[in-house]
Each structure stands twice: as C-alpha cells, then as structure tokens.
Amino acid sequence: MPSLGGSEYLKFFYNLTRGEIPSVDLQSELNLQNAVLSLNEKKLLSSAKDLSLGGFLVALCKTAFGKQVGIKLNNFNFINLRNDIAMFGESSCSVIISYEKHLQEQIQEIVKSYALQFFEIGESISDYSLQIESLNLKISMDKLQKNFEEGLVKYFE
C-alpha cells in the first residue's frame, strides 16, 4: 500500500522527513520480480518502472519522458486513496508496466500466476500530455518534464 511516510513528496512540499515507511513483504517482492522477469523474457513488456522514489505519478512521467508519449489515465485512483497518496505515495512491490494492448490477457494470466494484482489504469497517447479523467486534468508533458529536470538540477546543486 502506498505511503507518504519518508517520501519525496513530504520532503519537497512540507520539508518533512518523517512518517512510517512502508513495510516490505519479501515474498510478494520476489513474486513481483519473477513476474516482471518472466514478462520480459517473453518479450511482452514495452517498459516497467517501480514506484519507490516519488510514487505513481513520478514513475509514469519518467517513463513517458523517455519515450516522448502522453498518458491518459482512465482509472487513476484504482485503490481509493486520498489523491496525494495515490499520486505520490511510495511503495515497494509495485510496478507500472506498458505493453501492446493485444498482449493484455496473456500478461494478466502471468501476473495472476505469481499471486499478484493487475490494474489497468490508462493508455499511452500521441498528444504529449498527462490527462487524468477523474480530476478533469490535462497538463503538458513538456512543462512537467522541464520542471522535473530543473528540480533535479536544484536538488544536486
């Protein structure tokens, strides 16, 4: 379950370094790594990104920046959390994957065989933007990428 405890979000927005860090279930983590390895060996994945540093939204954007694609989220808050936790909560044992739509059933079967959950959250789009339907939000990925990169420069200065 994602948590803001010890997260980059708390540090950046509130200058806080506190809270309970999410626990790690080693068996689930092993299952996840084996599932991703299996999917990759079968060449079913276009990308995979963990949710550890920065959480869900940061992981999505970093993946999109690298491929210069937009993102349309149809099922943004699929686990019914407060929006800030859903967007920026960090967790172990969570990965965002991208794949060709026709491979979804095969991917779901493999994920299920490792006793893991699968949530379809959205799709890649040609419009270089982040769109979150449930929040009626559309943001230019160019703007997000610029802010992300400038933030990294400031972070390491």
C-alpha positions as CSV (number, residue, x, y, z in Angstrom):
1,M,0.0,0.0,0.0
2,P,1.5,3.4,-1.0
3,S,2.5,5.7,1.9
4,L,3.8,9.3,2.2
5,G,6.0,8.3,5.1
6,G,9.5,9.3,4.4
7,S,8.5,10.2,0.8
8,E,10.0,12.7,-1.6
9,Y,6.5,14.4,-1.6
10,L,6.7,15.2,2.1
11,K,10.2,16.4,1.8
12,F,9.6,18.7,-1.2
13,F,6.2,20.2,-0.3
14,Y,6.3,20.2,3.5
15,N,10.1,20.0,4.3
16,L,9.3,16.9,6.4
17,T,11.3,13.8,6.8
18,R,9.1,11.6,8.9
19,G,6.3,9.1,8.9
20,E,6.1,5.4,8.8
21,I,8.0,3.9,5.8
22,P,6.0,1.1,4.1
23,S,6.9,-2.4,5.1
24,V,8.4,-4.8,2.6
25,D,6.8,-8.2,2.1
26,L,9.7,-10.2,0.8
27,Q,7.6,-13.0,-0.7
28,S,5.5,-10.5,-2.7
29,E,8.6,-8.6,-3.8
30,L,10.2,-11.9,-5.0
31,N,6.9,-12.8,-6.8
32,L,6.9,-9.3,-8.5
33,Q,10.5,-9.6,-9.6
34,N,9.9,-13.1,-11.0
35,A,6.7,-11.9,-12.8
36,V,8.5,-8.9,-14.4
37,L,11.4,-11.2,-15.4
38,S,9.0,-13.7,-16.9
39,L,7.1,-11.0,-18.8
40,N,10.4,-9.5,-20.1
41,E,11.8,-12.9,-21.1
42,K,8.6,-13.5,-23.1
43,K,9.1,-10.0,-24.7
44,L,5.6,-8.9,-23.5
45,L,6.7,-5.6,-22.0
46,S,7.4,-2.2,-23.6
47,S,8.5,-0.8,-20.2
48,A,8.5,-1.4,-16.5
49,K,9.1,1.2,-13.7
50,D,8.9,0.7,-9.9
51,L,7.0,3.1,-7.6
52,S,9.7,3.5,-5.0
53,L,11.1,7.0,-5.4
54,G,8.4,9.7,-6.0
55,G,5.4,7.3,-6.3
56,F,2.9,6.5,-9.1
57,L,2.8,9.9,-10.9
58,V,6.5,10.4,-10.9
59,A,7.1,6.8,-12.3
60,L,4.5,7.4,-15.0
61,C,6.0,10.7,-16.1
62,K,9.6,9.4,-16.1
63,T,8.5,6.5,-18.4
64,A,6.7,8.9,-20.7
65,F,9.6,11.4,-20.8
66,G,11.9,8.7,-22.1
67,K,9.5,7.6,-24.8
68,Q,8.1,11.1,-25.6
69,V,4.5,9.8,-25.3
70,G,1.5,11.2,-23.5
71,I,-0.6,9.5,-20.8
72,K,-4.3,9.2,-20.4
73,L,-5.4,7.8,-17.0
74,N,-8.9,6.3,-17.0
75,N,-8.6,4.5,-13.7
76,F,-6.3,6.9,-11.7
77,N,-7.3,6.1,-8.2
78,F,-7.9,2.4,-8.5
79,I,-7.3,1.7,-4.8
80,N,-9.4,4.5,-3.4
81,L,-6.8,6.6,-1.6
82,R,-6.5,10.3,-0.9
83,N,-5.3,11.9,-4.2
84,D,-1.9,13.0,-2.8
85,I,-1.2,9.4,-1.6
86,A,-2.4,7.9,-4.8
87,M,-0.2,10.3,-6.9
88,F,3.0,10.5,-4.8
89,G,2.8,7.6,-2.2
90,E,5.8,5.4,-2.4
91,S,5.7,1.6,-2.1
92,S,7.6,-1.5,-2.6
93,C,6.2,-4.4,-4.6
94,S,4.6,-2.1,-7.2
95,V,5.5,-1.7,-10.8
96,I,3.9,0.2,-13.7
97,I,4.2,-1.7,-17.0
98,S,3.4,-0.7,-20.5
99,Y,2.6,-3.2,-23.3
100,E,0.8,-3.6,-26.6
101,K,-3.0,-3.8,-25.9
102,H,-3.4,-7.2,-27.7
103,L,-1.0,-8.8,-25.1
104,Q,-3.1,-7.8,-22.0
105,E,-4.8,-11.1,-21.5
106,Q,-1.5,-13.1,-21.6
107,I,0.1,-10.6,-19.2
108,Q,-2.8,-10.8,-16.8
109,E,-2.5,-14.6,-16.7
110,I,1.2,-14.5,-15.9
111,V,0.7,-11.8,-13.2
112,K,-2.1,-13.8,-11.6
113,S,0.1,-17.0,-11.7
114,Y,2.5,-15.1,-9.3
115,A,-0.4,-14.2,-6.9
116,L,-0.2,-10.5,-7.8
117,Q,-2.8,-7.9,-8.6
118,F,-3.2,-6.3,-12.0
119,F,-4.9,-2.9,-12.6
120,E,-5.4,-1.4,-16.0
121,I,-5.0,2.4,-15.4
122,G,-4.9,4.0,-18.8
123,E,-3.0,4.2,-22.0
124,S,-0.3,5.9,-24.0
125,I,-1.4,8.7,-26.3
126,S,0.2,10.7,-29.1
127,D,-0.7,14.1,-27.5
128,Y,2.3,14.8,-25.3
129,S,0.2,15.5,-22.2
130,L,-0.8,13.9,-18.9
131,Q,-4.6,13.5,-18.7
132,I,-6.4,12.4,-15.6
133,E,-10.0,12.0,-16.5
134,S,-11.4,11.7,-12.9
135,L,-9.7,15.0,-12.0
136,N,-10.6,16.7,-15.3
137,L,-6.9,17.5,-15.6
138,K,-4.7,17.9,-18.7
139,I,-1.1,19.1,-18.3
140,S,1.6,19.5,-21.0
141,M,4.3,16.8,-20.6
142,D,6.8,19.4,-21.9
143,K,6.1,21.6,-18.9
144,L,6.2,18.6,-16.4
145,Q,9.5,17.4,-17.9
146,K,11.0,20.9,-17.7
147,N,10.0,21.2,-14.0
148,F,11.2,17.7,-13.3
149,E,14.6,18.3,-14.9
150,E,15.1,21.8,-13.3
151,G,14.1,20.3,-10.0
152,L,16.8,17.7,-10.3
153,V,19.5,20.3,-11.1
154,K,18.5,22.3,-8.0
155,Y,18.4,19.1,-5.9
156,F,22.0,18.3,-6.8
157,E,23.5,21.8,-6.6
